[in-house]
Each structure stands twice: as C-alpha cells, then as structure tokens.
Amino acid sequence: MSIKLGPNRYGKAETRVVRVTKNGAKHDLRDLNVSVALSGEMEAVHYTGDNGAVLPTDTQKNTVFAFAKEYGIASPEDFGLRLARHFVDSQPTIGHARVELEEYTWERNVVGLNSHPHSFVRSGRETRTAVVHYDGRKAWVVSGLKDLVVLNTTGSEFHGFIKDRYTTLRETSDRVLATEVNAQWRHTGDTIEWDKSYEVVKRCLLQAFADTHSRSLQQTLFEMGERVLETVSDIVEVKLQLPNKHHFEVDLSPFGQVNGNEVFWAADRPYGLIEGTVVREVPAAGPAWD
C-alpha cells in the first residue's frame, strides 16, 4: 500500500488588526480578524521536517500588521487580495494563498446632535466576511455576511407539507418568520468597489426578505439570492444558510384568553436549517467557497 501526503495548508489564524486612519481631527476605523492559509511545495516539511519551503506563521502575522500600516485597509476584500498576492508572488515555494477575513463594525458615537470625530460604539449589526484565493494566475473573491438577524411578524405561511404518524406540527397561514442570515456571494472579478457592492447586496437581501410573502423559508431563500443576482451583474452565485428561528404561538386558553397571534415564545433549539445556492451560471472551477 502506497501512503502519500494529501491536500494540505498551513497558516496563521485569527490575527486581529485594528487600523485607525487619521484625517486631522476626524478618524476612521477598520477592525478585522484575518486568517491566512498557504499551500505549495510542502512535501519535505511533512515527510522529513525540512522547513526550507516554509514561511513561518509568525511572519504571516507580521505581514498583516505591516500591510495595515503601509497600505491601509480600504475594504476586507482589497486587503485580502493584497495579502494573498504578496504571499504567492514573493515566495517561490508557495503556490496558493487563502485569506479569510471578518470585519467588525464600529459606528460613530453621537454626542448631542453630532457624530464624534474619534469616538466609536461597537455596532450590533452583522459581521462582514470575505474569502480570497490566489494561485499566482487567478484570484477568487467571495464576499459575505453572517449573524444578520431579521424577522417578519406576518406574511409567512407553512402548510401542505408531508404528514406521517410522527407529525405534530400544525399548518398555519400566518406565522412569524425569523432567521439569522448567513450569506456568501462569488464575484467574477477582483476590481470591484467592494464597500459599495457590499451595501447593495445587503440591501437586496433585506428587501427581498421583507417583500416576499413566504410560503416556505426555502422560497424566501431563493427570492433573496435571485434579487442579488438580478441587481448586481458581477456576482454569479449566492450561497445562503438560514436557520429558522421558530416563534411559536403560546396557548393562552387556560387563562381564558385568545392569543390572536400576538404572544409567542422564541425557541432556541432545535431549529430548522435551510441552505441553498442560487446561481446565474454553471460555477467555474476553482476553490471558490472553500
């Protein structure tokens, strides 16, 4: 039996870098969590411990900080592309770089009626994400977001489903629909106005969720992905993960009250998990999502 090394990569995970850009009294802030993973000619280090092809993970961490100073952080995607290209193009033993980024949002502190120039409040909004791949010839960029919690108090139904002897769920024509949107979308290019694109996609997702009279969360998922693809021409795939954050109507009849779809208990777990990808075309080869 022949035993060989399979796919592998290594890198520095979760480097937290905060970049303050000072324009006189007004400061801007970008707060990222950066994970780098490299692969290439790594057989010798695995087979014999020869580190001649290895760029230390500590060096990768230092590069993140140095690039934040030298180039600033225009967007997670831009910063990830810059790092990925550097690691591959500067090191002959590195053939592929994967850079995963999360951005944590800070909003300006409002003092009186004015936004403070250098005081910030951590936002309770979603976390912005990006995954960048570069192999020396081509770059893949997948933008995204996670933990975007949304809820419709009506406009959602669920009925006509399969029923067997274990089914206890009642059909409904009016329910609360809530989910925590986790979305990724793949771009065809790598010279996008990243911040503008992100805000457009987020708006599409939110509008489609609000506009759709939902007969299933799957239908809502498709409408959200379709809205993005109809609006943004350089996006070819939208991948969505939507946990169903169940809100069950409380039975108030023991207290002589009629609920009327006004009082609910929010179930923590278990929960339904709906996942799907909405595509414009057959996906191109390459590590787009991984």
N, C-alpha and C positions, 0 to 999 in steps of 0.2 A: 504494500500500500504506500502510495506517494503522499507525503504530507507537505503542503506548501502554505505560504502566507497568503491570506485572502485580503480583501479590501481593508484599508486601514487609514487612519488620520490621527493627528495629534495637534494640540494647541493650548492656548491659554484661554480659559473660560471665565466669563463674567468680570471683566475689567470695568470698574465703574469710573467714568470720566465725566467731570463737570467742566464745561467751558464757559467762562464769562467773557463776553465781548464788550469792551468799554468804549462808548462813544461820548466822551465828555461825561456829563453827569448821568446820562442815560445808559444803563447796562442791559444787555440781552443775555439769555441763559439757555444752554442746551445741556441736558442731563441724560447720558447714555450708559447702557450696560452692553459691553462689547465682548463677543466670544469669537475667537479665531481658531480655525482648524485647517491644517496644512497636510497635503499628501504629495507623494512623489517617489523618489528613489530611496525607499526606506527598508529594503530587504536586509542590508548589512546590519543595521541597528537592531533589527528583530532577531536575526539569526546569530550574530556574534557580539552584539553590544558595541559595534563600531559607530561612534557618534559623528563621523566625518560629514554626513549629509544632513545633520540635524541643526536647525535654527532653534536655539533654546526658547522655551515658552516665556522665560523672563524677558528675553529680547523682544518677543512679540508684544508683551505688556508695555515695555518701554516705548515701543514704536507707536502704540496707541496714544500715549501721553504726548510724545514729541510731535506727532502729526496734528494733535488737537491744538497745540501751540502754534506750529508753523503754518498750518492751512486753515485753522478754524473748523467749525462744524456747520456747514451750510444746511445739511439735512442728514438723516441717518443713511440714506441710500448713497449720497455723494461721498460721505466719509467712508462707508463700507467699500465702495468701488476703489477709492484711493488706496486704502489699506490692501485690498486683495491684489490689485495690480502691482503694488510695491513688493509684496512678498514673493509673487511668482516671477516678476521681471528682474528682480535683483538677486535671486538665488537660483543657480542652475540646477540644483537638486530638487527644487520644489516645482511641481507640475500643476498643482491645483490649490486654490485657496477658497475657503468658505468662511464668510464673515456674517455672523448673526448679531443683530442689534435690536435693543429695546430702548425706546425713548420715554422718559417720564416727564409729564407736562407740568410746568410751573406757570402760574398766571400772576400778573402784576397785582400787588397789594393796593387796594383802593383806600386812600386816606382822604376823608372828606368827600369831595366830588372828583378828585383827581387820582389817576394812576400813578403810583410812586415810581420814580425812575430806577431805583435799585433795591426795592423790597418786593419779595415774591411770596406767593402762597401755593403750596403743592396742590395741584388740581385733583379732583376726584374723578376725572374723566378716564377714558380708556387709555391703555398703553399702546403706543405706536410701535410697530415692528418692521424689520426688514431682514431679508436674507440675500446675500450677494455671493455669487460664484464667479470665478475667473480661472481659465485654464491656459492662459498665455495667448489665446486667439480670440475667444469669445467670452462675454460676460452675460450672466443671467441675473436678473433682479426681480425679486418677489417682495412687494410691499405688503403691509398688513396692519391689523389692529387686533386687540384682544380685550376682553373684560368690559365691553360696551354693553351695559345693561339697559334694556328697553322694555316697555310694557304698553299694551293697548288694553283699555278697560272694557272694550266691546269690539264688535266687528270680527269675531272669530267663532267658528263653529267646529264641531267634530262629531260626525255621525256617518252611518253607512259602513262601518268597519267590520271586519271578521269577528264573529262571536262563536265561542265554543263553551264547553262546560266550566271553564275556568274564568270566563269573562264576567266581571262585576261592574266595569265602568259603564256609566250611563251616557247615552247620546245627549248632545247639547247643541243648541243653535245659537247660544250666546254665552261666551266664556271670556275670562281674562286670558290674554296671550302675553307671556313674558319670556324673555330669553336673554342670554349673555352672548353677544355676537363675537365670534372669533373668526376673522376673515383674512385671507391672503389673496393677492392678485398678481398675476405674472405679466410683466411688460415685454413688449417686443424689442425695445431699445434700451439704451443706458444713458441717454442725454435728455432726460425728462426734467421739467420743472417740478421737482419732487414734492415740495410743500404744497404747491397749488394742486397737483394731481391728488395728493392725499386728501385734501379738504373736499375736492369734488367727489371722490369715491365715497368718503364718509357721508356726505350729504345724500348721495344716491341711495346708500344702504338705509339711512334713516327715513328718507322719504318713501321708499318702496315698502318698508315695514309699516309705516303709518297709513299709506294709501291702500294697501292690499286688504280686501275683505277675504279673510283667510278661512278656508275650509280644511286646511291641514297646515302644519308647520313646514312640511315639505313644499307645499305650494308657495308659501311665503319665502322660503329659501330660494326657490327658482326665480321668483319675481325680483328679489334683491340682487341676485347675480346678473339677471338679464338687464336690469336698469343700469348697472355699471357698464356692461358691455355695449349697450346702446348709446351711452353717453361719452365714453372715453375710448377713442379708436385705437390707442396703442396698448390696450390691455386685451389679452386673448383668453385668459382663464381667471375665474374667480372661485376660490375654494372656501366653503363656509362650514362652520361647525356651530350648531345651535342647540344647546341644551334647553329642554322645555322646563322652565321654572314654574312648576304647577301651582296654581291658585285654586283651591277647592272651596266651593260654597259651603258655609257652615250651616248645619241643620239647627235652626232656632225654634223648631216646633215644640220641643219640650218646655220652652219658656213662653209658649203661646204667642210667638212672633213669626211673621212671614219675612223671610230674608229678602227676596226680590233681587238677588244678585248684587248685594251691596256689602256684605260682610264675608270675608274669605280668610282661610288660613293658608299661609305660604309654606309649601312643603320643601324641605331642604334636600332630602334624598329618600328613596331612589328617584331618578328623573329620566325622562326620555331624552335621547341624544340623537339629533338629526344631523347628518353630514352629507355633503354633496358638492360636486364641482360643476359649474356652468361654463361651457366652452364656446368660443367663437369658431375654432378650427381644431383639427387634429393636433394635439400637443407636439411640439418639436422635441427631438431627442435632447437629452441633457439633464443634469441634476437640478431641475427647476424648483422642486419643492423640498428636497432633502436638505 
